[in-house]
Amino acid sequence: MELSKTTFLLVHAYRFVAFTFVAGMALTPALPSQTAKELIGDACYNELQQREKRTLWSYVAERHSNDNVFREQVIETVEVPVRHLLAVDGNPPTSVQLKEENDRHQELLKNASRRHAIWKQQDNDDKMMAELLRIIPEAFVFEDLGKEGQSERIAFHPNPEFQPKTYEQRILHALDGIVFVDLQEKRIALLSGSLGTRVVFGYGVIGHVEQGGSTEITRVRLSPQVWKTSAEKIDIDGRFVMLKSINKHQNESRSGFEPVAPDTTFAQALNDIGGK
């Protein structure tokens, strides 16, 4: 695996729990006798069955980056999402910022191969997620902490008997934390996890991910069987050989979700933004 691709997957593997646990599909409410492992297993199984039923949405994202707060309108498409800058630190974007955004949009619009490359990476990421989904029930030990409102609180810890086979599996396996599973639709309403140990690759020669890295994901129900991430916080630090340090510090909230036509292209979304 190429190093750049491996690093990309390492970062996404760290946030994986948010995208594998979070989309357990609508089933009947959990039976009283159902164990925490069975409840998580159902969510993983149904996520695998319905991952291809993707819906597109537009929303407003507030992203914290480099001591700035960026407010953007995001439109998902069948290719790559369009992100339109609305404000920076509470102020309207400057003409320079808008020009930079427009140049970036036009470059993507004219460069179909670039759009395809981004889409291909997303597709590869989805396939990796599907592979990791299958190991979840065996990779962790689950502890039922009882009901809270309409959710079941479940703690998860690395299963010492599980042997991860890839870098991504090793990062995933090092996570432990708590998930809140909505019992009505078997979806994750909240997830909080952290790396309990420092993960090293090749005895540290190849690289490492630091202990204490954390992720917190909040989900919102938009309609029956449709849930989206409304807030995401990720903090990860490490290093991979021949590359810069792996630093992922993301803090983003999303609101104002509206459905988008399922066949929306990048050009169509860009035109929609330009017409407003």
Beta strands, then each sheet from edge to edge (+ up, - down):
strand 1: 56-65
strand 2: 68-75
strand 3: 82-88
strand 4: 140-148
strand 5: 151-158
strand 6: 175-182
strand 7: 187-195
strand 8: 199-201
strand 9: 207-209
strand 10: 214-223
strand 11: 226-240
strand 12: 245-260
sheet 1: 3+ 2- 1+ 12- 11+ 9- 8+
sheet 2: 3+ 2- 1+ 12- 11+ 10- 7+ 6- 5+ 4-
end
